[in-house]
Amino acid sequence: MSDNTTQQYLTFGLGEEVFALETGSVREVIELVPVTRIPKTPPFMRGVINLRGHAVPVVDLRIKFDMPKVKDTVNTCIIIVDVEVEGEKSHMGAIVDSVREVFEMGSDQINPPPRMGTSIRADFIKGMGKQNEEFIMILDIGKVFSSEELHLLEALEEPDNAPD
């Protein structure tokens, strides 16, 4: 297959692991702001933030990926991404340890996800890239969250559920 398309990716760190998201799904990166906890939500659901007057649900990717919880640092930030819930675009925040850089990678540089050996579920991983001898797991943000979880996030975005 000679379809070598180049795609831009935003790389970020969680512990020692390096992950990437296609920049097309990334709206913006913001510094960590106060997060309002929502009762009766799963542990990975950190809560909601006020982003320019809109309540945006925020997820802690470390907890979602069964990684040990760590204290937030000056490098901790929130990546605002677009996710699709039954054909409708919705915004969501993902808390990560640090954002690294945006870089381009050709489709010929991306390998299929490994069948084992990663700490996160293989269906979350779109592919494995490599940059400077470092492996980068390219996430499929649409698969990281189940439809039930996305419905929960969508419910949090409703204006009447937004915290004051």
N, C-alpha and C positions, 0 to 999 in steps of 0.2 A: 504494500500500500504506500503510495507516494504522497499522501495527503499530509504534508508537513505544515500545519498551521501553527502560528506562534500565538501564545496566549500570555496575558500578564497575570501574575499571581502576587498576592500579599502574603508574606511569610510572617509567622508569629511563633513564639515559643511557649511551651507548657513544660516546665521542668527542663529536662535535657532534650526533649523531643522538639522537632521543628515541623510545623504544619503550614499548609498554604490554602488559601481560598482564591478562586478565580476573582479577579477584581470586578468583574461584571456583577457579582452578587454582593459586593461590599459597597455600602453607601458612604460611610465615613468612619474614622477612628477618633474616639474622644477619650479624654483622660477620665480616670475613675471618678465618678460623682456619687453622692449619697444614693443608696438604693433602698427603696421602701419595701420591706418584707411583706409578703402576702400570706396570710394564714392558710393552712391546709393545701399547700402546694408541695410538689416533690422536692427533695433536698437540693437537686441541681438548679432549681428555680431560685435565683437570688432575690427576685422581686421585680419592681418596675422603677424606671427613672423618668423624670420629666425632661423630654427633649423638645425644646422650643414649643412648649404647651401641649405636647402629646405624651401620653403614658406609653412607654416602650418596655415590654417585658425583657428581663435580663437573665441570662443563664450562665452559670459558672461551668465552663467547659471542663475544668479539672474534675469536678464532681461527676459530670455527665460521662466522662471517660474513665471513671473509677481510679483516678489518680489521687495521691494524698493531698489533703487540703493544706494550703500554706497561707501565711499572712500576706495581705496585699502590700505591695511596695510602690515606690515612685514610678516604676516601670509598668505596673499593672494598668491595663486600659480596657476599654470596651470597644469592640468592633461592631458597628451597626450594619447588619446584613438584611437583604431582602430574602424572605422565604415565601414559598407559595403554599397556601392552604386552600385546597379545592379550587384551584384556578385563580384565587385572589392573592395579590401580593400583600405581604404584611412585613412590618419591620420587627427586628429582634436584636437585642444586644448580646454579645458573647464576651464574657470576661476572660482575658488571657493574661499570662504572666508578662509578656512583652511583645511589642510589634517590632519586626525587624526591618523589612524593606519590600519594595515592589520590584519584581524582576520578571523577565520574559523567558519562556521556555517553549521550545518547539514540541509538537506532539510526538516527534520521534525520540525525544529525550525522556518521555514518560513511560514507565513500565506498569504492567498490571499490578494491583495490590498483592502483597504477599498473602499466602494462605494461612500463615501462622507467624508468631514471633513479634506481633505488635500488641501493645497494651489495650488498643481499642478495637472494636468490632470491625471486621474486614469490609462489611457492607457500607460503613461510613467513609471508606477510603476510595476515592475515584482512581487514584494511581499513585505511583511513587516516582518522584523526580530526584535529581541529584544536582547539587550546586557546590562547587569547591569541595568535592569528596564527602559532602554531608548529604544524607538522605532526607528528603522532605516528603511528608505524607500530604497528598493533596486531598482535602476533604470534599465530600459531596454534601454540602450544607442541607440540601433537601432531604437527605437520608439520615442525617444525624438525629433528627427528631421524628418520632412516630406521628401518625395523623392525630392520635389522641393528645399527644403533647402539644402539637401545633394548635389544636382546638382550644386547649387550656391557655396557650399564649394568646390566641385570638380573643378569648373571653376577657383576658386581662387588658387588652387594648381598647375594649369598648369604653366610650367616654363615661358612661354611668358607673363603671367599676373603677375609674381612675382615682387614685388617692389625691386628696387636696393638698 
